[in-house]
Amino acid sequence: MDARFLETLRCPVDPERAATLHRDREHLECDGCGVRYPIKNGLPVLIADDADLPPGCDRRLDLPCQQRLAARRKQRR
């Protein structure tokens, strides 16, 4: 995977689209929340439902980026 292409990718579960991804052999991992996306046949699969959540997160709403979003929404009320 081309390094310039990887630099353009962002974590799809990050509502601000600020978190970058880094690659290991079989996954792209979000630098912000630790979600891991599989790489299949050399292509990243950036589908949230196919991602592996980091330890301690049982659902996407438990991710730090989602918690920040929920807190901002609560403040607006």
N, CA, C, O and CB atoms as a CASP TS submission, in Angstrom:
PFRMAT TS
TARGET T0000
AUTHOR 0000-0000-0000
METHOD Language model
MODEL 1
PARENT N/A
ATOM      1  N   MET     1       0.857  -1.171   0.000  1.00  0.00           N
ATOM      2  CA  MET     1       0.000   0.000   0.000  1.00  0.00           C
ATOM      3  C   MET     1       0.903   1.234   0.000  1.00  0.00           C
ATOM      4  O   MET     1       1.819   1.339   0.816  1.00  0.00           O
ATOM      5  CB  MET     1      -0.975  -0.002   1.232  1.00  0.00           C
ATOM      6  N   ASP     2       0.647   2.142  -0.895  1.00  0.00           N
ATOM      7  CA  ASP     2       1.432   3.349  -1.050  1.00  0.00           C
ATOM      8  C   ASP     2       1.325   4.234   0.195  1.00  0.00           C
ATOM      9  O   ASP     2       0.231   4.436   0.723  1.00  0.00           O
ATOM     10  CB  ASP     2       0.979   4.116  -2.292  1.00  0.00           C
ATOM     11  N   ALA     3       2.452   4.757   0.659  1.00  0.00           N
ATOM     12  CA  ALA     3       2.475   5.585   1.870  1.00  0.00           C
ATOM     13  C   ALA     3       1.634   6.854   1.702  1.00  0.00           C
ATOM     14  O   ALA     3       0.972   7.281   2.648  1.00  0.00           O
ATOM     15  CB  ALA     3       3.919   5.960   2.225  1.00  0.00           C
ATOM     16  N   ARG     4       1.653   7.455   0.522  1.00  0.00           N
ATOM     17  CA  ARG     4       0.845   8.669   0.303  1.00  0.00           C
ATOM     18  C   ARG     4      -0.641   8.359   0.378  1.00  0.00           C
ATOM     19  O   ARG     4      -1.420   9.153   0.905  1.00  0.00           O
ATOM     20  CB  ARG     4       1.175   9.301  -1.059  1.00  0.00           C
ATOM     21  N   PHE     5      -1.032   7.211  -0.147  1.00  0.00           N
ATOM     22  CA  PHE     5      -2.431   6.790  -0.057  1.00  0.00           C
ATOM     23  C   PHE     5      -2.820   6.578   1.402  1.00  0.00           C
ATOM     24  O   PHE     5      -3.884   7.021   1.835  1.00  0.00           O
ATOM     25  CB  PHE     5      -2.670   5.497  -0.872  1.00  0.00           C
ATOM     26  N   LEU     6      -1.968   5.907   2.151  1.00  0.00           N
ATOM     27  CA  LEU     6      -2.239   5.656   3.563  1.00  0.00           C
ATOM     28  C   LEU     6      -2.400   6.963   4.338  1.00  0.00           C
ATOM     29  O   LEU     6      -3.235   7.047   5.238  1.00  0.00           O
ATOM     30  CB  LEU     6      -1.117   4.817   4.176  1.00  0.00           C
ATOM     31  N   GLU     7      -1.616   7.975   4.000  1.00  0.00           N
ATOM     32  CA  GLU     7      -1.715   9.274   4.676  1.00  0.00           C
ATOM     33  C   GLU     7      -3.074   9.937   4.475  1.00  0.00           C
ATOM     34  O   GLU     7      -3.495  10.738   5.309  1.00  0.00           O
ATOM     35  CB  GLU     7      -0.622  10.200   4.178  1.00  0.00           C
ATOM     36  N   THR     8      -3.757   9.621   3.393  1.00  0.00           N
ATOM     37  CA  THR     8      -5.059  10.250   3.129  1.00  0.00           C
ATOM     38  C   THR     8      -6.205   9.557   3.849  1.00  0.00           C
ATOM     39  O   THR     8      -7.279  10.137   4.010  1.00  0.00           O
ATOM     40  CB  THR     8      -5.336  10.259   1.644  1.00  0.00           C
ATOM     41  N   LEU     9      -5.987   8.325   4.281  1.00  0.00           N
ATOM     42  CA  LEU     9      -7.060   7.568   4.923  1.00  0.00           C
ATOM     43  C   LEU     9      -7.300   8.054   6.342  1.00  0.00           C
ATOM     44  O   LEU     9      -6.368   8.440   7.048  1.00  0.00           O
ATOM     45  CB  LEU     9      -6.733   6.078   4.931  1.00  0.00           C
ATOM     46  N   ARG    10      -8.552   8.029   6.747  1.00  0.00           N
ATOM     47  CA  ARG    10      -8.949   8.400   8.097  1.00  0.00           C
ATOM     48  C   ARG    10      -9.875   7.335   8.649  1.00  0.00           C
ATOM     49  O   ARG    10     -10.523   6.606   7.898  1.00  0.00           O
ATOM     50  CB  ARG    10      -9.632   9.788   8.119  1.00  0.00           C
ATOM     51  N   CYS    11      -9.931   7.254   9.954  1.00  0.00           N
ATOM     52  CA  CYS    11     -10.788   6.277  10.617  1.00  0.00           C
ATOM     53  C   CYS    11     -12.253   6.629  10.362  1.00  0.00           C
ATOM     54  O   CYS    11     -12.682   7.735  10.691  1.00  0.00           O
ATOM     55  CB  CYS    11     -10.491   6.226  12.142  1.00  0.00           C
ATOM     56  N   PRO    12     -13.021   5.717   9.789  1.00  0.00           N
ATOM     57  CA  PRO    12     -14.421   6.023   9.482  1.00  0.00           C
ATOM     58  C   PRO    12     -15.332   6.133  10.701  1.00  0.00           C
ATOM     59  O   PRO    12     -16.437   6.662  10.578  1.00  0.00           O
ATOM     60  CB  PRO    12     -14.961   4.979   8.577  1.00  0.00           C
ATOM     61  N   VAL    13     -14.914   5.657  11.867  1.00  0.00           N
ATOM     62  CA  VAL    13     -15.769   5.820  13.046  1.00  0.00           C
ATOM     63  C   VAL    13     -15.451   7.100  13.808  1.00  0.00           C
ATOM     64  O   VAL    13     -16.172   7.453  14.742  1.00  0.00           O
ATOM     65  CB  VAL    13     -15.619   4.622  13.972  1.00  0.00           C
ATOM     66  N   ASP    14     -14.385   7.802  13.426  1.00  0.00           N
ATOM     67  CA  ASP    14     -14.049   9.081  14.053  1.00  0.00           C
ATOM     68  C   ASP    14     -14.941  10.158  13.443  1.00  0.00           C
ATOM     69  O   ASP    14     -14.791  10.480  12.264  1.00  0.00           O
ATOM     70  CB  ASP    14     -12.529   9.432  13.863  1.00  0.00           C
ATOM     71  N   PRO    15     -15.874  10.726  14.226  1.00  0.00           N
ATOM     72  CA  PRO    15     -16.802  11.709  13.661  1.00  0.00           C
ATOM     73  C   PRO    15     -16.108  12.966  13.137  1.00  0.00           C
ATOM     74  O   PRO    15     -16.659  13.664  12.286  1.00  0.00           O
ATOM     75  CB  PRO    15     -17.819  12.100  14.701  1.00  0.00           C
ATOM     76  N   GLU    16     -14.915  13.258  13.630  1.00  0.00           N
ATOM     77  CA  GLU    16     -14.177  14.439  13.168  1.00  0.00           C
ATOM     78  C   GLU    16     -13.269  14.122  11.988  1.00  0.00           C
ATOM     79  O   GLU    16     -12.717  15.031  11.369  1.00  0.00           O
ATOM     80  CB  GLU    16     -13.353  15.018  14.306  1.00  0.00           C
ATOM     81  N   ARG    17     -13.110  12.849  11.675  1.00  0.00           N
ATOM     82  CA  ARG    17     -12.233  12.373  10.591  1.00  0.00           C
ATOM     83  C   ARG    17     -10.810  12.920  10.746  1.00  0.00           C
ATOM     84  O   ARG    17     -10.148  13.246   9.761  1.00  0.00           O
ATOM     85  CB  ARG    17     -12.807  12.784   9.217  1.00  0.00           C
ATOM     86  N   ALA    18     -10.357  13.015  11.990  1.00  0.00           N
ATOM     87  CA  ALA    18      -9.018  13.531  12.266  1.00  0.00           C
ATOM     88  C   ALA    18      -8.012  12.416  12.518  1.00  0.00           C
ATOM     89  O   ALA    18      -6.816  12.603  12.297  1.00  0.00           O
ATOM     90  CB  ALA    18      -9.057  14.460  13.459  1.00  0.00           C
ATOM     91  N   ALA    19      -8.480  11.267  12.973  1.00  0.00           N
ATOM     92  CA  ALA    19      -7.582  10.177  13.356  1.00  0.00           C
ATOM     93  C   ALA    19      -6.990   9.493  12.130  1.00  0.00           C
ATOM     94  O   ALA    19      -7.710   9.095  11.215  1.00  0.00           O
ATOM     95  CB  ALA    19      -8.323   9.153  14.219  1.00  0.00           C
ATOM     96  N   THR    20      -5.678   9.367  12.129  1.00  0.00           N
ATOM     97  CA  THR    20      -4.990   8.692  11.035  1.00  0.00           C
ATOM     98  C   THR    20      -4.888   7.196  11.332  1.00  0.00           C
ATOM     99  O   THR    20      -5.184   6.738  12.436  1.00  0.00           O
ATOM    100  CB  THR    20      -3.583   9.302  10.812  1.00  0.00           C
ATOM    101  N   LEU    21      -4.467   6.464  10.330  1.00  0.00           N
ATOM    102  CA  LEU    21      -4.344   5.012  10.436  1.00  0.00           C
ATOM    103  C   LEU    21      -2.901   4.607  10.187  1.00  0.00           C
ATOM    104  O   LEU    21      -2.210   5.232   9.383  1.00  0.00           O
ATOM    105  CB  LEU    21      -5.291   4.299   9.439  1.00  0.00           C
ATOM    106  N   HIS    22      -2.445   3.575  10.865  1.00  0.00           N
ATOM    107  CA  HIS    22      -1.134   3.006  10.554  1.00  0.00           C
ATOM    108  C   HIS    22      -1.320   1.527  10.240  1.00  0.00           C
ATOM    109  O   HIS    22      -2.295   0.899  10.651  1.00  0.00           O
ATOM    110  CB  HIS    22      -0.126   3.210  11.738  1.00  0.00           C
ATOM    111  N   ARG    23      -0.367   1.000   9.508  1.00  0.00           N
ATOM    112  CA  ARG    23      -0.502  -0.365   8.990  1.00  0.00           C
ATOM    113  C   ARG    23       0.418  -1.338   9.707  1.00  0.00           C
ATOM    114  O   ARG    23       1.577  -1.036   9.994  1.00  0.00           O
ATOM    115  CB  ARG    23      -0.212  -0.393   7.500  1.00  0.00           C
ATOM    116  N   ASP    24      -0.133  -2.516   9.989  1.00  0.00           N
ATOM    117  CA  ASP    24       0.706  -3.656  10.327  1.00  0.00           C
ATOM    118  C   ASP    24       0.499  -4.662   9.199  1.00  0.00           C
ATOM    119  O   ASP    24      -0.011  -4.281   8.145  1.00  0.00           O
ATOM    120  CB  ASP    24       0.349  -4.269  11.758  1.00  0.00           C
ATOM    121  N   ARG    25       0.858  -5.887   9.368  1.00  0.00           N
ATOM    122  CA  ARG    25       0.777  -6.841   8.250  1.00  0.00           C
ATOM    123  C   ARG    25      -0.638  -7.069   7.732  1.00  0.00           C
ATOM    124  O   ARG    25      -0.857  -7.108   6.522  1.00  0.00           O
ATOM    125  CB  ARG    25       1.357  -8.157   8.670  1.00  0.00           C
ATOM    126  N   GLU    26      -1.589  -7.219   8.634  1.00  0.00           N
ATOM    127  CA  GLU    26      -2.929  -7.624   8.216  1.00  0.00           C
ATOM    128  C   GLU    26      -4.022  -6.616   8.532  1.00  0.00           C
ATOM    129  O   GLU    26      -5.194  -6.872   8.255  1.00  0.00           O
ATOM    130  CB  GLU    26      -3.269  -8.911   8.853  1.00  0.00           C
ATOM    131  N   HIS    27      -3.658  -5.470   9.109  1.00  0.00           N
ATOM    132  CA  HIS    27      -4.673  -4.509   9.534  1.00  0.00           C
ATOM    133  C   HIS    27      -4.200  -3.074   9.346  1.00  0.00           C
ATOM    134  O   HIS    27      -3.007  -2.796   9.225  1.00  0.00           O
ATOM    135  CB  HIS    27      -5.046  -4.745  10.990  1.00  0.00           C
ATOM    136  N   LEU    28      -5.178  -2.177   9.326  1.00  0.00           N
ATOM    137  CA  LEU    28      -4.929  -0.758   9.541  1.00  0.00           C
ATOM    138  C   LEU    28      -5.502  -0.451  10.909  1.00  0.00           C
ATOM    139  O   LEU    28      -6.629  -0.841  11.215  1.00  0.00           O
ATOM    140  CB  LEU    28      -5.572   0.152   8.404  1.00  0.00           C
ATOM    141  N   GLU    29      -4.738   0.243  11.733  1.00  0.00           N
ATOM    142  CA  GLU    29      -5.194   0.554  13.087  1.00  0.00           C
ATOM    143  C   GLU    29      -5.314   2.061  13.259  1.00  0.00           C
ATOM    144  O   GLU    29      -4.431   2.818  12.856  1.00  0.00           O
ATOM    145  CB  GLU    29      -4.232  -0.035  14.141  1.00  0.00           C
ATOM    146  N   CYS    30      -6.424   2.484  13.865  1.00  0.00           N
ATOM    147  CA  CYS    30      -6.659   3.897  14.124  1.00  0.00           C
ATOM    148  C   CYS    30      -5.721   4.369  15.230  1.00  0.00           C
ATOM    149  O   CYS    30      -5.634   3.748  16.290  1.00  0.00           O
ATOM    150  CB  CYS    30      -8.139   4.151  14.510  1.00  0.00           C
ATOM    151  N   ASP    31      -5.022   5.472  14.976  1.00  0.00           N
ATOM    152  CA  ASP    31      -4.124   6.038  15.975  1.00  0.00           C
ATOM    153  C   ASP    31      -4.890   6.714  17.107  1.00  0.00           C
ATOM    154  O   ASP    31      -4.329   6.963  18.174  1.00  0.00           O
ATOM    155  CB  ASP    31      -3.181   7.033  15.324  1.00  0.00           C
ATOM    156  N   GLY    32      -6.166   7.011  16.883  1.00  0.00           N
ATOM    157  CA  GLY    32      -6.957   7.681  17.906  1.00  0.00           C
ATOM    158  C   GLY    32      -7.661   6.736  18.853  1.00  0.00           C
ATOM    159  O   GLY    32      -7.599   6.917  20.069  1.00  0.00           O
ATOM    160  N   CYS    33      -8.327   5.733  18.318  1.00  0.00           N
ATOM    161  CA  CYS    33      -9.162   4.875  19.172  1.00  0.00           C
ATOM    162  C   CYS    33      -8.725   3.416  19.198  1.00  0.00           C
ATOM    163  O   CYS    33      -9.211   2.650  20.030  1.00  0.00           O
ATOM    164  CB  CYS    33     -10.585   4.946  18.715  1.00  0.00           C
ATOM    165  N   GLY    34      -7.827   3.014  18.316  1.00  0.00           N
ATOM    166  CA  GLY    34      -7.333   1.646  18.326  1.00  0.00           C
ATOM    167  C   GLY    34      -8.164   0.641  17.559  1.00  0.00           C
ATOM    168  O   GLY    34      -7.865  -0.553  17.598  1.00  0.00           O
ATOM    169  N   VAL    35      -9.200   1.084  16.861  1.00  0.00           N
ATOM    170  CA  VAL    35      -9.991   0.176  16.029  1.00  0.00           C
ATOM    171  C   VAL    35      -9.092  -0.366  14.925  1.00  0.00           C
ATOM    172  O   VAL    35      -8.291   0.369  14.348  1.00  0.00           O
ATOM    173  CB  VAL    35     -11.246   0.898  15.428  1.00  0.00           C
ATOM    174  N   ARG    36      -9.231  -1.656  14.636  1.00  0.00           N
ATOM    175  CA  ARG    36      -8.409  -2.304  13.608  1.00  0.00           C
ATOM    176  C   ARG    36      -9.293  -2.753  12.451  1.00  0.00           C
ATOM    177  O   ARG    36     -10.295  -3.443  12.640  1.00  0.00           O
ATOM    178  CB  ARG    36      -7.632  -3.513  14.199  1.00  0.00           C
ATOM    179  N   TYR    37      -8.894  -2.344  11.243  1.00  0.00           N
ATOM    180  CA  TYR    37      -9.607  -2.686  10.017  1.00  0.00           C
ATOM    181  C   TYR    37      -8.792  -3.710   9.238  1.00  0.00           C
ATOM    182  O   TYR    37      -7.580  -3.548   9.093  1.00  0.00           O
ATOM    183  CB  TYR    37      -9.877  -1.420   9.153  1.00  0.00           C
ATOM    184  N   PRO    38      -9.430  -4.756   8.738  1.00  0.00           N
ATOM    185  CA  PRO    38      -8.682  -5.788   8.013  1.00  0.00           C
ATOM    186  C   PRO    38      -8.195  -5.293   6.651  1.00  0.00           C
ATOM    187  O   PRO    38      -8.781  -4.397   6.044  1.00  0.00           O
ATOM    188  CB  PRO    38      -9.548  -7.030   7.828  1.00  0.00           C
ATOM    189  N   ILE    39      -7.116  -5.902   6.202  1.00  0.00           N
ATOM    190  CA  ILE    39      -6.625  -5.707   4.836  1.00  0.00           C
ATOM    191  C   ILE    39      -6.840  -7.037   4.131  1.00  0.00           C
ATOM    192  O   ILE    39      -6.296  -8.062   4.542  1.00  0.00           O
ATOM    193  CB  ILE    39      -5.091  -5.250   4.798  1.00  0.00           C
ATOM    194  N   LYS    40      -7.633  -7.015   3.069  1.00  0.00           N
ATOM    195  CA  LYS    40      -7.937  -8.241   2.327  1.00  0.00           C
ATOM    196  C   LYS    40      -7.489  -8.075   0.879  1.00  0.00           C
ATOM    197  O   LYS    40      -7.865  -7.113   0.209  1.00  0.00           O
ATOM    198  CB  LYS    40      -9.458  -8.576   2.398  1.00  0.00           C
ATOM    199  N   ASN    41      -6.696  -9.007   0.414  1.00  0.00           N
ATOM    200  CA  ASN    41      -6.157  -8.960  -0.953  1.00  0.00           C
ATOM    201  C   ASN    41      -5.449  -7.641  -1.228  1.00  0.00           C
ATOM    202  O   ASN    41      -5.509  -7.116  -2.340  1.00  0.00           O
ATOM    203  CB  ASN    41      -7.277  -9.168  -1.975  1.00  0.00           C
ATOM    204  N   GLY    42      -4.778  -7.108  -0.213  1.00  0.00           N
ATOM    205  CA  GLY    42      -4.023  -5.871  -0.366  1.00  0.00           C
ATOM    206  C   GLY    42      -4.835  -4.600  -0.252  1.00  0.00           C
ATOM    207  O   GLY    42      -4.281  -3.507  -0.365  1.00  0.00           O
ATOM    208  N   LEU    43      -6.140  -4.716  -0.031  1.00  0.00           N
ATOM    209  CA  LEU    43      -7.010  -3.539   0.051  1.00  0.00           C
ATOM    210  C   LEU    43      -7.575  -3.382   1.459  1.00  0.00           C
ATOM    211  O   LEU    43      -8.024  -4.358   2.060  1.00  0.00           O
ATOM    212  CB  LEU    43      -8.157  -3.643  -0.971  1.00  0.00           C
ATOM    213  N   PRO    44      -7.555  -2.153   1.991  1.00  0.00           N
ATOM    214  CA  PRO    44      -8.132  -1.939   3.316  1.00  0.00           C
ATOM    215  C   PRO    44      -9.655  -2.017   3.256  1.00  0.00           C
ATOM    216  O   PRO    44     -10.282  -1.486   2.339  1.00  0.00           O
ATOM    217  CB  PRO    44      -7.687  -0.580   3.884  1.00  0.00           C
ATOM    218  N   VAL    45     -10.231  -2.679   4.236  1.00  0.00           N
ATOM    219  CA  VAL    45     -11.687  -2.790   4.341  1.00  0.00           C
ATOM    220  C   VAL    45     -12.112  -1.861   5.476  1.00  0.00           C
ATOM    221  O   VAL    45     -12.128  -2.252   6.643  1.00  0.00           O
ATOM    222  CB  VAL    45     -12.154  -4.293   4.603  1.00  0.00           C
ATOM    223  N   LEU    46     -12.457  -0.623   5.112  1.00  0.00           N
ATOM    224  CA  LEU    46     -12.782   0.400   6.106  1.00  0.00           C
ATOM    225  C   LEU    46     -14.282   0.434   6.379  1.00  0.00           C
ATOM    226  O   LEU    46     -14.930   1.475   6.266  1.00  0.00           O
ATOM    227  CB  LEU    46     -12.299   1.780   5.635  1.00  0.00           C
ATOM    228  N   ILE    47     -14.807  -0.710   6.737  1.00  0.00           N
ATOM    229  CA  ILE    47     -16.223  -0.852   7.072  1.00  0.00           C
ATOM    230  C   ILE    47     -16.294  -1.072   8.577  1.00  0.00           C
ATOM    231  O   ILE    47     -15.737  -2.034   9.106  1.00  0.00           O
ATOM    232  CB  ILE    47     -16.907  -2.042   6.273  1.00  0.00           C
ATOM    233  N   ALA    48     -16.983  -0.172   9.251  1.00  0.00           N
ATOM    234  CA  ALA    48     -17.014  -0.213  10.715  1.00  0.00           C
ATOM    235  C   ALA    48     -17.497  -1.559  11.244  1.00  0.00           C
ATOM    236  O   ALA    48     -16.983  -2.043  12.253  1.00  0.00           O
ATOM    237  CB  ALA    48     -17.906   0.894  11.247  1.00  0.00           C
ATOM    238  N   ASP    49     -18.463  -2.162  10.591  1.00  0.00           N
ATOM    239  CA  ASP    49     -18.995  -3.444  11.067  1.00  0.00           C
ATOM    240  C   ASP    49     -17.991  -4.591  10.937  1.00  0.00           C
ATOM    241  O   ASP    49     -18.130  -5.607  11.617  1.00  0.00           O
ATOM    242  CB  ASP    49     -20.256  -3.790  10.303  1.00  0.00           C
ATOM    243  N   ASP    50     -16.984  -4.443  10.077  1.00  0.00           N
ATOM    244  CA  ASP    50     -15.961  -5.472   9.900  1.00  0.00           C
ATOM    245  C   ASP    50     -14.723  -5.228  10.763  1.00  0.00           C
ATOM    246  O   ASP    50     -13.794  -6.036  10.760  1.00  0.00           O
ATOM    247  CB  ASP    50     -15.557  -5.546   8.443  1.00  0.00           C
ATOM    248  N   ALA    51     -14.709  -4.127  11.496  1.00  0.00           N
ATOM    249  CA  ALA    51     -13.545  -3.746  12.287  1.00  0.00           C
ATOM    250  C   ALA    51     -13.505  -4.480  13.624  1.00  0.00           C
ATOM    251  O   ALA    51     -14.529  -4.909  14.155  1.00  0.00           O
ATOM    252  CB  ALA    51     -13.543  -2.244  12.521  1.00  0.00           C
ATOM    253  N   ASP    52     -12.293  -4.609  14.147  1.00  0.00           N
ATOM    254  CA  ASP    52     -12.085  -5.175  15.483  1.00  0.00           C
ATOM    255  C   ASP    52     -11.945  -4.029  16.472  1.00  0.00           C
ATOM    256  O   ASP    52     -11.117  -3.138  16.286  1.00  0.00           O
ATOM    257  CB  ASP    52     -10.825  -6.107  15.523  1.00  0.00           C
ATOM    258  N   LEU    53     -12.753  -4.054  17.518  1.00  0.00           N
ATOM    259  CA  LEU    53     -12.679  -3.026  18.547  1.00  0.00           C
ATOM    260  C   LEU    53     -11.490  -3.286  19.465  1.00  0.00           C
ATOM    261  O   LEU    53     -11.081  -4.434  19.640  1.00  0.00           O
ATOM    262  CB  LEU    53     -13.987  -2.974  19.359  1.00  0.00           C
ATOM    263  N   PRO    54     -10.934  -2.226  20.053  1.00  0.00           N
ATOM    264  CA  PRO    54      -9.806  -2.424  20.965  1.00  0.00           C
ATOM    265  C   PRO    54     -10.256  -3.069  22.271  1.00  0.00           C
ATOM    266  O   PRO    54     -11.445  -3.057  22.588  1.00  0.00           O
ATOM    267  CB  PRO    54      -9.114  -1.090  21.253  1.00  0.00           C
ATOM    268  N   PRO    55      -9.324  -3.628  23.025  1.00  0.00           N
ATOM    269  CA  PRO    55      -9.678  -4.225  24.320  1.00  0.00           C
ATOM    270  C   PRO    55     -10.397  -3.208  25.214  1.00  0.00           C
ATOM    271  O   PRO    55     -10.021  -2.038  25.276  1.00  0.00           O
ATOM    272  CB  PRO    55      -8.413  -4.756  25.031  1.00  0.00           C
ATOM    273  N   GLY    56     -11.416  -3.676  25.888  1.00  0.00           N
ATOM    274  CA  GLY    56     -12.177  -2.817  26.788  1.00  0.00           C
ATOM    275  C   GLY    56     -13.377  -2.156  26.150  1.00  0.00           C
ATOM    276  O   GLY    56     -14.183  -1.536  26.844  1.00  0.00           O
ATOM    277  N   CYS    57     -13.511  -2.277  24.841  1.00  0.00           N
ATOM    278  CA  CYS    57     -14.660  -1.702  24.136  1.00  0.00           C
ATOM    279  C   CYS    57     -15.522  -2.848  23.615  1.00  0.00           C
ATOM    280  O   CYS    57     -15.084  -3.654  22.794  1.00  0.00           O
ATOM    281  CB  CYS    57     -14.202  -0.762  22.961  1.00  0.00           C
ATOM    282  N   ASP    58     -16.738  -2.900  24.103  1.00  0.00           N
ATOM    283  CA  ASP    58     -17.655  -3.948  23.661  1.00  0.00           C
ATOM    284  C   ASP    58     -18.517  -3.507  22.491  1.00  0.00           C
ATOM    285  O   ASP    58     -19.112  -4.335  21.801  1.00  0.00           O
ATOM    286  CB  ASP    58     -18.537  -4.379  24.805  1.00  0.00           C
ATOM    287  N   ARG    59     -18.583  -2.193  22.270  1.00  0.00           N
ATOM    288  CA  ARG    59     -19.395  -1.650  21.173  1.00  0.00           C
ATOM    289  C   ARG    59     -18.780  -0.330  20.726  1.00  0.00           C
ATOM    290  O   ARG    59     -18.010   0.282  21.467  1.00  0.00           O
ATOM    291  CB  ARG    59     -20.891  -1.451  21.611  1.00  0.00           C
ATOM    292  N   ARG    60     -19.113   0.101  19.535  1.00  0.00           N
ATOM    293  CA  ARG    60     -18.526   1.333  18.993  1.00  0.00           C
ATOM    294  C   ARG    60     -18.823   2.543  19.859  1.00  0.00           C
ATOM    295  O   ARG    60     -18.004   3.459  19.932  1.00  0.00           O
ATOM    296  CB  ARG    60     -19.038   1.582  17.589  1.00  0.00           C
ATOM    297  N   LEU    61     -19.968   2.570  20.515  1.00  0.00           N
ATOM    298  CA  LEU    61     -20.305   3.717  21.366  1.00  0.00           C
ATOM    299  C   LEU    61     -19.357   3.860  22.552  1.00  0.00           C
ATOM    300  O   LEU    61     -19.324   4.916  23.184  1.00  0.00           O
ATOM    301  CB  LEU    61     -21.731   3.588  21.869  1.00  0.00           C
ATOM    302  N   ASP    62     -18.589   2.821  22.867  1.00  0.00           N
ATOM    303  CA  ASP    62     -17.616   2.876  23.962  1.00  0.00           C
ATOM    304  C   ASP    62     -16.289   3.506  23.543  1.00  0.00           C
ATOM    305  O   ASP    62     -15.450   3.789  24.398  1.00  0.00           O
ATOM    306  CB  ASP    62     -17.365   1.483  24.496  1.00  0.00           C
ATOM    307  N   LEU    63     -16.086   3.729  22.261  1.00  0.00           N
ATOM    308  CA  LEU    63     -14.827   4.289  21.767  1.00  0.00           C
ATOM    309  C   LEU    63     -14.666   5.738  22.219  1.00  0.00           C
ATOM    310  O   LEU    63     -15.658   6.459  22.323  1.00  0.00           O
ATOM    311  CB  LEU    63     -14.764   4.203  20.234  1.00  0.00           C
ATOM    312  N   PRO    64     -13.436   6.178  22.490  1.00  0.00           N
ATOM    313  CA  PRO    64     -13.214   7.556  22.941  1.00  0.00           C
ATOM    314  C   PRO    64     -13.778   8.607  21.987  1.00  0.00           C
ATOM    315  O   PRO    64     -14.344   9.604  22.436  1.00  0.00           O
ATOM    316  CB  PRO    64     -11.742   7.794  23.124  1.00  0.00           C
ATOM    317  N   CYS    65     -13.634   8.400  20.686  1.00  0.00           N
ATOM    318  CA  CYS    65     -14.143   9.389  19.722  1.00  0.00           C
ATOM    319  C   CYS    65     -15.662   9.485  19.784  1.00  0.00           C
ATOM    320  O   CYS    65     -16.220  10.569  19.616  1.00  0.00           O
ATOM    321  CB  CYS    65     -13.701   9.028  18.295  1.00  0.00           C
ATOM    322  N   GLN    66     -16.323   8.382  20.019  1.00  0.00           N
ATOM    323  CA  GLN    66     -17.782   8.391  20.120  1.00  0.00           C
ATOM    324  C   GLN    66     -18.231   8.991  21.449  1.00  0.00           C
ATOM    325  O   GLN    66     -19.275   9.640  21.514  1.00  0.00           O
ATOM    326  CB  GLN    66     -18.340   6.967  19.966  1.00  0.00           C
ATOM    327  N   GLN    67     -17.456   8.782  22.500  1.00  0.00           N
ATOM    328  CA  GLN    67     -17.769   9.371  23.801  1.00  0.00           C
ATOM    329  C   GLN    67     -17.660  10.892  23.740  1.00  0.00           C
ATOM    330  O   GLN    67     -18.488  11.598  24.316  1.00  0.00           O
ATOM    331  CB  GLN    67     -16.831   8.811  24.888  1.00  0.00           C
ATOM    332  N   ARG    68     -16.634  11.405  23.039  1.00  0.00           N
ATOM    333  CA  ARG    68     -16.490  12.864  22.881  1.00  0.00           C
ATOM    334  C   ARG    68     -17.671  13.437  22.120  1.00  0.00           C
ATOM    335  O   ARG    68     -18.189  14.495  22.478  1.00  0.00           O
ATOM    336  CB  ARG    68     -15.176  13.211  22.152  1.00  0.00           C
ATOM    337  N   LEU    69     -18.099  12.748  21.073  1.00  0.00           N
ATOM    338  CA  LEU    69     -19.247  13.201  20.295  1.00  0.00           C
ATOM    339  C   LEU    69     -20.496  13.244  21.165  1.00  0.00           C
ATOM    340  O   LEU    69     -21.249  14.217  21.112  1.00  0.00           O
ATOM    341  CB  LEU    69     -19.474  12.287  19.081  1.00  0.00           C
ATOM    342  N   ALA    70     -20.726  12.219  21.957  1.00  0.00           N
ATOM    343  CA  ALA    70     -21.899  12.173  22.834  1.00  0.00           C
ATOM    344  C   ALA    70     -21.852  13.298  23.860  1.00  0.00           C
ATOM    345  O   ALA    70     -22.882  13.898  24.165  1.00  0.00           O
ATOM    346  CB  ALA    70     -21.989  10.813  23.546  1.00  0.00           C
ATOM    347  N   ALA    71     -20.671  13.590  24.394  1.00  0.00           N
ATOM    348  CA  ALA    71     -20.532  14.671  25.380  1.00  0.00           C
ATOM    349  C   ALA    71     -20.833  16.026  24.751  1.00  0.00           C
ATOM    350  O   ALA    71     -21.483  16.867  25.372  1.00  0.00           O
ATOM    351  CB  ALA    71     -19.115  14.674  25.980  1.00  0.00           C
ATOM    352  N   ARG    72     -20.365  16.245  23.519  1.00  0.00           N
ATOM    353  CA  ARG    72     -20.654  17.519  22.831  1.00  0.00           C
ATOM    354  C   ARG    72     -22.142  17.672  22.571  1.00  0.00           C
ATOM    355  O   ARG    72     -22.701  18.754  22.744  1.00  0.00           O
ATOM    356  CB  ARG    72     -19.881  17.609  21.502  1.00  0.00           C
ATOM    357  N   ARG    73     -22.776  16.598  22.158  1.00  0.00           N
ATOM    358  CA  ARG    73     -24.222  16.652  21.908  1.00  0.00           C
ATOM    359  C   ARG    73     -24.982  16.960  23.189  1.00  0.00           C
ATOM    360  O   ARG    73     -25.967  17.699  23.175  1.00  0.00           O
ATOM    361  CB  ARG    73     -24.719  15.327  21.309  1.00  0.00           C
ATOM    362  N   LYS    74     -24.525  16.397  24.281  1.00  0.00           N
ATOM    363  CA  LYS    74     -25.178  16.618  25.573  1.00  0.00           C
ATOM    364  C   LYS    74     -25.039  18.082  26.000  1.00  0.00           C
ATOM    365  O   LYS    74     -25.973  18.654  26.561  1.00  0.00           O
ATOM    366  CB  LYS    74     -24.577  15.684  26.651  1.00  0.00           C
ATOM    367  N   GLN    75     -23.876  18.691  25.737  1.00  0.00           N
ATOM    368  CA  GLN    75     -23.639  20.090  26.088  1.00  0.00           C
ATOM    369  C   GLN    75     -24.544  21.029  25.302  1.00  0.00           C
ATOM    370  O   GLN    75     -24.943  22.076  25.813  1.00  0.00           O
ATOM    371  CB  GLN    75     -22.182  20.454  25.844  1.00  0.00           C
ATOM    372  N   ARG    76     -24.867  20.673  24.087  1.00  0.00           N
ATOM    373  CA  ARG    76     -25.703  21.530  23.230  1.00  0.00           C
ATOM    374  C   ARG    76     -27.140  21.602  23.707  1.00  0.00           C
ATOM    375  O   ARG    76     -27.855  22.550  23.379  1.00  0.00           O
ATOM    376  CB  ARG    76     -25.676  21.027  21.804  1.00  0.00           C
ATOM    377  N   ARG    77     -27.570  20.622  24.471  1.00  0.00           N
ATOM    378  CA  ARG    77     -28.968  20.575  24.917  1.00  0.00           C
ATOM    379  C   ARG    77     -29.253  21.578  25.958  1.00  0.00           C
ATOM    380  O   ARG    77     -30.383  21.667  26.437  1.00  0.00           O
ATOM    381  CB  ARG    77     -29.319  19.232  25.433  1.00  0.00           C
TER
END
